[in-house]
C-alpha cells in the first residue's frame, strides 16, 4: 500500500510505504511509487494531515442511541438514578439492539477510531445480554478495529444478588478487563468491592479499570486502596482510573502525591473531558510524570445524556476546550492523547507519550493504523472537525468518506 502526498502531524508532505501492516518507509512526496514496486494499492492523500488513528479508551457501546430517534433526557441526577433510567429504556429500540450497538461502532470507525475499549454492563437486569451485543459488534468489525471489552458492574457488586457469577461468566466469555465503580459511594464497602475486582483480575489474568466519580477525600481513599492492591499483586501497568476528575481538585501536594504513585505503578488515566467546575489534572504534567493518558467518549447519545457523536476528533476539541487550552502545541498534545496516548493504554508494549511535544506513531516500523483528515494544521483540524477522512487499519483501507468499507475477501 502507498499513501501518497500526506502531512504526518501536519508537517511536510511525504509518501508512506506500507508493508505487512506497518509503515515501511517515509519518503519525500512523489518519490515512493518507484521504490514500492510490489505495492498492491494506493491512497491519494491529497495533502491531508495524517495522524495515528484514534483510540477511544472509555466508551459505553452497550448504552447507545446512535441511529435512533432523538429522545428527551429523562434521568434524575446521580449515578444510581441514571443507571435506573437506562434500565427502564434500553430495550425499547425500533431496530434490534445488537444492530444499534454495531452501528455505533461502525460510525466510530468511519470517523477514524480503530482502537476501542468498551464497557459492557453486567448485572441482575441485563445479565449477559449487553455484553454479548458488544462482543458481536467486536466480531462484526474485527477487520476494521481492535476492540477490548470490559465486564462492568454499573450497578455495583454488592447491591444485587448474582452479579459476581455473571461477571465471571463474561470473563470466561472473552472480556479482557474487569471494571469497578465508586467503591465507597455506591457499594459503601470499598475494601470488599476492590478485593472482589482485583481477585477476579488475578484469577482470570485481566486488566482493571475503576470508574471513579467520588469527590475529594473519598475519591483519594478509593484511589489509594487501588494503589495498594496494584502494588501487592504486582499488577503494575494493568490498571486504569477512569474519570477521577476530583483527584486534582484537592490540595496540590496531595494531587502531586497521587500522580507520583500513578507513575510509579504505571496506572493509566482515562478521561472523557468532562465540563468540570473545579481544577482538573494538568495534561502536560501528567504526561511529563510518565502517566499514560487516554481519551474516551463515554456514552453515545444514550439514556445518561444527549451528548456523544462517535467522533474522537470532536472529543479532542472538547478535551482542549475543557482544559482551557489555546496554545497550538498543547492542542496538538490533545490530539496525541486521543491517538497514541490511548493506544499505549490498550497496548502497554507501546511507548507512552513523554512530553507535550511528543508526536509519535507515524515512523517506519509503526503500525499502519492511520486517519487522514482535512485541515491546514492540527489545531485547525481540531477546531473545524472536517469530514474528508480516510481510515486505515493494519495497512488496509477500512473507511473513506465517513463510510466503512466491506471486509476484503481472504
N, C-alpha and C positions, 0 to 999 in steps of 0.2 A: 504494500500500500504506500502511495505517495500522498502527502498532504502538502500542497504547494501554496506558496505566497500567503503565509500566515505570520503573525507577530506574537511570538511567545511572551506572555506577560506584558503585551503592549510595546515590545521593543522593535528592533529592525526586522524586516521581512525575511523569512527563511523558507526553505523546503524541509519537511520532516520525512525521513525514510523510516518506514515501519516494517519490521520483520518478526515473525513469531510472537506477535502481541506486544512487542516492545519497540521503543524508539531506537533505531539502529544508528541513525546519523542525523545531524543537523547541518544543513548546507546553505550557502547563500541562495537567495531566491532565484529560481530559474536554472539551477545547476544540478538538481538531484535527478532529473529524468535520465540523463546519460549514465549516471552512476548506478541507478537501480534498474539494471536490465531485466531482473526477474520479477519486477513489481506486477501485481495482478490487478491493481485498481488504483484510482486516483481520485482525490477530493480536492477541488479547487477552493482554496481558502479565500480568494478574492480580497486579500488584505485584511481579513478579520483578525481579531485578537484570539490567540489560543491560550486556554487555561487548562490545567488539570481538571478533569470532570468533577462535578460537585459531589460531596459526601454529606448525606443527612444522617447524623448520628442520634437523632431523637425525633422520631415521627410515630404517630399512632395510626398506622394503616387500618387498624380494626375499628377505628372510631371516626368515620369519614362520611361526608355527604357530597363529596365532589361528584358532579354529574347528575345530581338530583335537584329538584326544585328548591329554591331558597326558602327557608322557613324562619319564623320568628324565634328568637332566642328565649327559651322558657325556663332556664335553670336558675335556681336561687344561689346566692354566693356560698362558697365553701366547697372543699374537695368532695366531701360525702354527698352534699346536695346535688352537685353537678354530676357525680357518678350515678346517683339515683335517677336523675333526669335522663341520662344516657341509657340506663337500663330500661326505662319505660318506652323508649322510642327507637332504639337502634334496629329492631327487627322490622319496623314499618317502612319498607322501601318498595317503590313501584317496580323495581327490577331486582333480580336476585342479589342478595347481599354479597355473595362471592364476586359478582361482576362489579359491584361498587368498589370493593377493596382492590381488585385487579386493575380497574380503570384508574384509580388514584395512583397506583404505582406506575402505570403506563404514562400518565400525564407528567409525573416526576421525571421519568427517563427522557421523555420528549423535550424537556426543558434543560436537560444536561446533567441529571443526577444518575450516577452509575454505581454508587455505593450507598447502601441504606441499612441502618439499624432500626428495626421497627419493634415497637411494643405490641404484644398480643395479650389482651385481657383474659385472665383465667380466674374464674370464681364460681360460686354456687349458682349464679343465674345463668351464665352463658356456657359454663363448663369448658369444653374444648372447641366450641363452635367457631369462636372468633380466631383462636389460634390456628385452626385448620384452614380458615379462609386466607389468613396471611401466608401460611405455608403453601397453599395452592397458587397464590399470586407470585410468590418467590419462584416456584417451579415454572409457571407460565412464562415468566420473563427472565429465566436463567441465562438466556443468550445475550441479554442486554444489560444486566445489572447483577452485582453481588448483593444479596440481601441476607442479613443476620436477623434472626427472630428471637425476641426476648419473651420468656414466660413471666407475665407481670400481674401481681396480685393487687389490682387497682382498689379493691375493697378491703385491703389489709389481709393479714394472715390469720388473725386470731378471732375475728368478729363473727365469722360464719363457719359452720362445720363443713368439712370436706375439701377445703381449699388446698391444703398441703398435698394430699394424694393426687389431685388434679395437676398441680404444678409438676410433680414427679413424672406424671404421665406425659406432660408436654416436653419435659427434658429428655425423656426416653424417645419422644417422637421427633426430635430434631432441633429444639430450642438450644441456642448456644450461649445464652445469657440468662441469668435469673435476676429478677428485679425485686426491689423492696421500696417501701414508701412511708415516709414520715413516721419513723418508729415510735417517737414519743406521742405525737399529736393524734395519730389515727388509731393504732393498736393500743397505745398507752402502756406498753411494756417493751421498751426499746431493747433490753438485753435479750429477751426471748425472741423478739422479732428478728434481730440481726443474727442471733445464734442459728435460727432456722435457715435464713437466707444463706449465710456462709457455710452452714452444714450441707445444704443442697449443692452449693457451688463446689465444695470439696468432694462430695460423693460422686458428682457427675462430671467433674472436670470442666466446668463452665465459668464464664466471667460473671461479674456482679455489677449491677447498676442500681444506685439508690436514688429514687425520686425524693428530693429534699426541699419541701416548701417551708419548713419550720423556721420561725423567726428567732433572731437574737441568740440568747444563750441556750435556748432549747435546741436550735439547729447546731450550735457548736458542740453541745453534748452528744448529739447523734453522730456528728461527723467524727468526733474523737473515738467513739465506740467503733466506727467503721475503720478508723486508722489502726486501732488495737488489733482487730481481727485480721486485717490485711497483713500486718506485721507478724502476728503469731502463726498464721497459716502459710506464710511465705507466698502470698498472692500479689506481690509487687508486680505492677504492670497489667493487672487483670481486673481492676476495679475503677468504676467511674462514679462521679457525683453529677447528677442532673439537676438543673435549676440552681440550687444552693445560693440563690441570689442574696440572701441576707447575711452570708458569712463575711461579706465585705462591708456590711453596714454596722459593724461593731467598732471597738477601739482599734486604731491602726496597728498597734502592737499585736493584738490578738489575730487580726487578719494576716499579718506577716507570719505569725507562728503557724497558722493553718496552712498557708502557702508553702512554708518550708517542709511541713510534714507531707503535703501532697506531692511535692517534688521528690522528696526522699523515697516515698513509697510508689512513685510513678502512678499516682491516682489521677485520672483524667477528669476534666471538667467539660460537660456538655451544656451549652447554653442555648436558649431559644430566643434570645434578645428580647426579654420582657420589658414592658414600659414600667420600670421601677422608679418610685419616687425617692429612693434613697441612694446611697453610694453603691456602685457596682464594682466587681473586680476590674482592675485595670488590665486591659487585654495585653498591652505591651509588657507590663511587669509579669504577668502570668507566663507569657512566652519566654521572657528572659530568665525566669526562675526555673525553666525546664519542665513546666507543666504542659501536658498535651491538652490543647483547647480545640473543641469541635463545635459545630453549629447544627441546629436542627429546626424543623418547622413545627414540631409539636402536633397539635390537632389540625385537621384539614377541613375547615368549614363544617364542624361537627356539632355534637349536642352540648359541647362545653362552651363554644364561642363561634361567632361567624367568621373568624379570621382563618387565613390559610388558603393558598392558591397553587401549591405544588411547585413553586418556583424558588429555588435556592438563591438565585440572583436577587430576587425581591427580598428574601430574608437577609441577604448580605447588606442590602441597603438599610434594613431595619436594625441590624447589628451596629452599623456605623452611626445611624441616627440616634439610637437609644444611648449610645456611649458618647454622644455629642462630639463626634469627630469631624474635622474639617480638612485637616492636612491630607494631601494625596497619598503619602506613604502609609499613613495609618488606615485610610480607606482601602488601599491595596492589601494591607495586612489583614483586614476583614475578609477579603477575597481569598487570601492564603488560608485563613482559618476555615472558610467554607469549603475548601477543596482538599488540600494536603493535610491541613490540621486535623480534620475529621478522619481522613484516611489513616493517619497514624494511630488513631484510637482503635479503629477496626482491625488494623494490621500492625501490631507492635513491632514488627521487624522493620517497618519504615521509620526513617529518622524523623524526630519531631522538629517542628519549627524552632529555630534558635534565637531569633530576634525579629523585630517588626520589619526588617528589610529583607528577610529570607524569602526567596521566591523559587522554591524547588519544583520538581515534578515533570519538567519538560526537557530533560537532558538525555543523551544517549544512555541506554540501559534502563531508563524509567519505563514503567508500564504505560502502554498507549491507551489510557483512558483520558480522553480529551474532549473538551467542548469548545467550539468556535462560536464567538459572539461578535456582534457588530458594535463598534464604538471607536472613538478616537483614542481614548486612554482607558485604563482600568476604571478610574474614577468616573469618567463619563458613561462607561458601560453600566456601572452600578447605579448611577443616577437615572439613566434613560431606560435601562432594562429592555433592550430591544428584542425582537422576536426572530431575527435572522440567525438561527442556530443550527449547528451540525454537531452530532454526538458520535463519538467512537468509544467502544468498549473492547478491551483486549485486541486493539488494532482492527476491529471490524466496525463498519458503518452501521449504527443501530437506530439512528433517528436523524431526520432532516426536516427543516421547516415545521417544527413542533409536531411531527408525526413519527411514531415508532415504526420502523420498517419490519417486514416479516422476517422470521427466523430463516437463515440461509439453509438450504438443503445440505446434508452431510456429504 
